[in-house]
Amino acid sequence: MDYILTTNALDKKYGRSYALNHLSMHVPKGAIYGFVGKNGAGKTTLMRLICGLQHPSGGSYTLYGIPDNDKNICRARRRMGAILETPAVYHDMSAEENLKQQYRILGVPSFDGIEELLELTGLQDTGRKKAGHFSLGMRQRLGIAIALCGSPDFLVLDEPVNGLDPQGIIEIRELILKLNKEHQITFLISSHILDELSKFATHYGFINNGSLVKEISAAELEKICRKCIRLRVTDTRTLCLLLDQMGLEYHILSDTEADIYMSASADAAKEHAGDINITALVMELAKRNCEVISLQEHDESLENYYMNLIGEVKHA
């Protein structure tokens, strides 16, 4: 797999405290990588390191395959855009003036492309309105437009929907998806709004106390968090035979427990037939001398998965 960013046992130490502790992560090319962790977990520190604003205390990282101690790392960083903590916006300038100023800072020879950036971020009709009078969502979109100056193919966004109203959150989400799908931009996004992150992330990295606890793709996580019915029975072998006959997908947890997954078609059937499918299943098992001891519906969210993951680390 082709990675935009990799870190290898990366450390960042302040005095005796580690903000990053042997952190190893992998951001695939084309991904929307959700970087998940509580405040103070090390998310912003990692972003500041890869942007060159701070230096690691130990370990290493690569951008586009270039090591952080290579003389070409600055050239690699020019392919990045970033918003760390708050967008770097001049409040006394219009959206267009902000973009022109960023072009000057980057040394871009002409202002070609500014109109397209304004249209892409939905700011084409803001005219001479000063950014200081923008809504928080508009300022965030302007920050993304500024980060896109210089045509980067990797964007680093620190809590991009923090404090936004529902409409602003939707606008940022749709913009990220558009940039990823239509412009092939890879994203590293930190967020603590897990429900929102789950709507567009393709990969996740879970960080706790400066260490990466788990990396997982959205597809893998979806399998783990799928809606299912957990049955506790006296004989899972009998249950397996019946479920195979019914064409249902399942996972055996132990000699007495199994999860029956609700696929789209099974969900529809359950919706259509109410509790009849479950009742029929229990009755059929009874005919085969297999007793159902308990039955419970499970639908784990990203938030529950994260909390359980962190809980396991604390008790390890």
BELLIN-V462175 format. One record per run of one state. SS is the DSSP state (@ for helix, = for strand, . for the rest). FROM is the first residue (numbers start at 1). TO is the last residue. Records with the same first field share a line. If there is no record, write none. Layout:
SS: FROM-TO / FROM-TO
This chain:
.: 1-2 / 15-16 / 29-31 / 37-42 / 51-57 / 64-65 / 68-72 / 78-79 / 84-93 / 107-113 / 121-129 / 134-135 / 149-153 / 159-165 / 184-185 / 192-193 / 198-202 / 209-210 / 225-227 / 234-235 / 247-249 / 253-256 / 262-263 / 274-275 / 288-291 / 299-301 / 316-316
=: 3-14 / 17-28 / 32-36 / 58-63 / 66-67 / 80-83 / 94-94 / 130-130 / 154-158 / 186-191 / 203-208 / 211-217 / 228-233 / 250-252 / 257-261 / 292-298
@: 43-50 / 73-77 / 95-106 / 114-120 / 131-133 / 136-148 / 166-183 / 194-197 / 218-224 / 236-246 / 264-273 / 276-287 / 302-315
